Amino acid sequence: MTVPLWLAATVGATGVLLSKVDYNIFFMKFFRNLSRSKARARLYDNKYAMIPVMLGIEQPIKIQDDIDAENAMQITRDQLEEMDGFEDTPLYLSIKGRVYDVSAGGKFYADGGEYHDWVGKDASRSFGTGCRGGVDRTGMDC
């Protein structure tokens, strides 16, 4: 029995397409999004919470601690530069515009510590690339 060429091509193409799909990743993302939408539905008493989650257009949930922190303190770049641990000042660093007090990690962030180069400045690029002082692999200062 001969198989029509169009049928062989369709089955062959379908087999190739199906072999490139990673079903494990697909189902992991699906069930993660399903659980996130259930949590949002319970939290906000919204029975339609699944739609924006599954479409990937939902807004991040802000917890009260984040809201309080945003309203509590604003710091300028000059003030951040002074918070480098010298003269009994706290250790602050900034990542993507958010300032963190890393004084509790003085072992790592204090003078002589492995990450002291990041203290008192915006360390977004250094944090993302892992570069600690000097020039990163792209030739930019970090």
C-alpha positions as CSV (number, residue, x, y, z in Angstrom):
1,M,0.0,0.0,0.0
2,T,1.4,3.3,-1.0
3,V,1.0,6.4,1.2
4,P,0.1,9.7,-0.6
5,L,2.9,12.2,-0.6
6,W,0.8,14.9,1.1
7,L,0.0,12.5,4.0
8,A,3.7,11.5,4.4
9,A,4.8,15.2,4.4
10,T,2.1,16.2,6.9
11,V,2.9,13.3,9.3
12,G,6.6,13.9,8.9
13,A,6.3,17.7,9.6
14,T,4.0,17.1,12.5
15,G,6.5,14.6,14.0
16,V,9.3,17.1,13.6
17,L,7.3,19.9,15.2
18,L,6.2,17.7,18.1
19,S,9.7,16.5,18.8
20,K,10.9,20.1,19.3
21,V,8.3,20.8,22.0
22,D,9.6,20.3,25.5
23,Y,6.5,18.9,27.2
24,N,8.1,18.9,30.6
25,I,8.7,22.7,30.6
26,F,5.3,23.4,29.0
27,F,3.4,21.5,31.8
28,M,5.6,23.0,34.5
29,K,4.8,26.5,33.4
30,F,1.1,25.6,32.9
31,F,0.7,24.3,36.4
32,R,2.8,27.1,38.0
33,N,0.5,29.6,36.3
34,L,-2.6,27.6,37.3
35,S,-1.5,27.7,41.0
36,R,-0.7,31.4,40.7
37,S,-4.1,32.2,39.3
38,K,-5.8,30.2,42.1
39,A,-3.9,32.1,44.7
40,R,-4.9,35.4,43.1
41,A,-8.5,34.3,42.9
42,R,-8.5,33.5,46.6
43,L,-6.6,36.7,47.6
44,Y,-8.7,39.1,45.5
45,D,-12.0,37.1,45.4
46,N,-11.8,37.2,41.7
47,K,-13.1,34.2,39.8
48,Y,-11.5,35.5,36.5
49,A,-8.0,35.7,37.8
50,M,-6.8,32.9,35.6
51,I,-7.2,34.8,32.4
52,P,-4.5,37.5,32.8
53,V,-2.1,34.9,34.5
54,M,-2.4,32.5,31.6
55,L,-2.0,35.3,29.0
56,G,1.1,36.6,30.9
57,I,-0.3,40.1,31.4
58,E,-1.0,40.2,35.1
59,Q,0.4,42.9,37.3
60,P,2.8,42.0,40.1
61,I,1.2,41.9,43.6
62,K,2.7,44.5,46.0
63,I,2.8,43.4,49.6
64,Q,2.3,45.8,52.4
65,D,6.0,45.8,53.4
66,D,7.0,47.0,49.9
67,I,4.4,49.7,49.9
68,D,5.6,50.9,53.4
69,A,9.2,50.8,52.3
70,E,8.5,52.9,49.2
71,N,6.8,55.5,51.2
72,A,9.2,55.5,54.2
73,M,12.5,56.7,52.8
74,Q,13.9,58.2,49.7
75,I,17.7,58.6,49.3
76,T,19.7,60.6,46.8
77,R,22.7,59.2,44.9
78,D,25.0,61.5,47.0
79,Q,23.5,60.2,50.2
80,L,24.0,56.6,48.9
81,E,27.6,57.2,48.2
82,E,28.2,58.3,51.8
83,M,26.7,55.0,53.1
84,D,29.8,52.9,52.5
85,G,30.5,51.7,56.0
86,F,33.3,54.2,56.8
87,E,32.9,56.5,59.8
88,D,30.3,54.3,61.3
89,T,27.8,54.7,58.5
90,P,25.5,51.8,57.5
91,L,26.2,49.8,54.4
92,Y,23.8,50.5,51.6
93,L,23.7,49.3,48.0
94,S,21.3,49.9,45.2
95,I,20.0,47.4,42.7
96,K,17.7,48.6,40.0
97,G,16.7,51.7,41.9
98,R,15.9,49.9,45.2
99,V,18.2,50.6,48.1
100,Y,19.2,47.7,50.4
101,D,20.7,48.0,53.9
102,V,23.4,45.2,53.9
103,S,24.9,46.1,57.3
104,A,24.0,42.7,58.7
105,G,26.2,41.2,56.1
106,G,29.3,43.1,57.1
107,K,31.4,40.0,56.7
108,F,30.9,40.3,52.9
109,Y,30.1,44.0,52.4
110,A,32.4,45.8,54.9
111,D,35.8,47.2,53.9
112,G,37.9,44.3,52.9
113,G,34.9,42.1,52.2
114,E,34.3,40.3,48.9
115,Y,31.5,42.6,47.8
116,H,32.6,45.9,49.2
117,D,33.0,47.3,45.7
118,W,29.2,47.3,45.4
119,V,28.5,49.3,48.6
120,G,27.5,52.9,48.3
121,K,26.6,52.8,44.6
122,D,24.2,51.4,42.1
123,A,25.3,47.8,41.8
124,S,22.7,46.7,39.2
125,R,25.2,45.9,36.4
126,S,27.7,44.3,38.8
127,F,25.1,42.2,40.5
128,G,23.7,41.0,37.1
129,T,27.1,40.1,35.6
130,G,28.8,39.0,38.8
131,C,31.7,41.4,38.1
132,R,33.4,42.8,41.2
133,G,35.6,45.8,40.3
134,G,37.4,46.5,37.1
135,V,36.0,45.7,33.7
136,D,33.5,43.0,32.8
137,R,33.7,40.7,29.8
138,T,32.0,43.3,27.5
139,G,34.6,45.9,28.3
140,M,32.3,48.1,30.5
141,D,33.2,49.3,34.0
142,C,31.4,47.5,36.7
